[in-house]
Amino acid sequence: MKQADGFYKYWSFLIIYTLFIFFISTFPGNYFQKAPRFIFLDKIAHIFIYSVLGLISLRAFRGEKGITGRNLLFCLIYCMLVGVFDEAYQSLVPERTVDFFDLLSDFSGALIGSLIYYKSVTF
């Protein structure tokens, strides 16, 4: 039972948040035209959403053991894979397109979030 508690404690929120990201991607592109327009608003949104993903994924990969370079690497690989699959999924949604700069914003956000978590735990 102890191992199951660790799974729920560290991995359940990551799984739910990852599904939330894909849920957001199901909205057609014209759905977001109702939002206020600012320069680079979509890139800022990508950075914010993926910084949260980076933070909670590093927390999950860390578990009870502490942060290592390997945990950070797995965290960033996981976030990058989510970003790649999210962009591929968006290509199937009406009026959504694949954008390399979205992927770059995703990875930047994941890096920022994981470093924030790393600093908060090791400080």
C-alpha positions, 0 to 999 in steps of 0.5 A, spaced: 500 500 500 505 504 501 508 504 494 501 506 491 500 512 496 507 514 493 504 513 486 498 518 487 502 523 491 507 524 486 504 522 479 496 523 479 497 530 479 502 530 473 497 525 469 491 529 470 495 536 468 497 532 462 490 530 460 488 538 461 493 540 456 491 535 451 483 537 453 485 545 452 488 543 445 481 540 443 478 547 442 478 549 435 483 555 433 477 560 432 475 559 439 481 563 442 479 569 437 475 571 443 480 572 447 484 579 448 489 580 443 496 582 446 503 581 442 505 574 443 500 572 448 499 565 445 507 564 447 506 567 454 500 562 455 505 556 452 510 558 457 506 559 463 502 552 462 509 548 461 512 551 466 507 548 471 508 542 467 515 542 468 514 544 476 510 538 477 513 533 473 520 534 476 516 533 483 514 527 480 520 524 477 524 526 484 519 522 488 522 521 495 529 520 493 531 528 491 533 531 485 538 529 481 541 530 474 537 524 471 531 526 474 531 533 471 533 530 464 527 525 465 523 531 466 525 535 460 524 529 456 517 528 458 515 535 457 518 535 450 514 529 448 508 532 451 509 538 447 511 534 441 505 530 441 500 536 443 503 540 437 501 533 433 494 533 436 493 540 434 494 539 427 488 534 427 484 540 430 480 545 426 483 551 425 489 549 429 496 549 426 503 546 428 508 551 430 515 550 431 515 557 436 510 554 440 514 548 441 520 552 443 515 556 448 513 549 451 520 547 452 522 554 455 516 554 460 518 547 462 525 549 463 523 555 467 518 551 471 523 545 473 528 550 475 523 554 479 522 547 483 529 545 483 531 552 486 525 552 491 527 545 494 535 546 494 534 553 497 
